[in-house]
């Protein structure tokens, strides 16, 4: 089963220590398909609208007015660096027994990239 989703990131700022989940460790609760570990991930993005008469505004990804004659739109995609190589990747990690694939993708985005948002299924 493929484990992907799309995330609309919002900066995780001014959060209390109670609101930040501690990163899960170990692989005891992780899902496997035969000998293959299942992972969940997402593509964090946002749409930035540049209006002709305003400063930059973050737009709605479903807006029909993006890129029309009132301004332009840019899609920004967030990637993270890997610790042991010079690669850039999307946030992803182990899918655990006690969560569905969307919860796992959201958790991994927060753990690895520090963003939270809405998963578009």
Helices and strands as residue ranges (DSSP letters): E 6-8, E 10-11, E 32-33, E 36-37, E 39-41, E 43-51, E 56-58, E 71-77, E 80-81, E 88-89, E 92-94, H 101-113, E 115-116, E 119-120
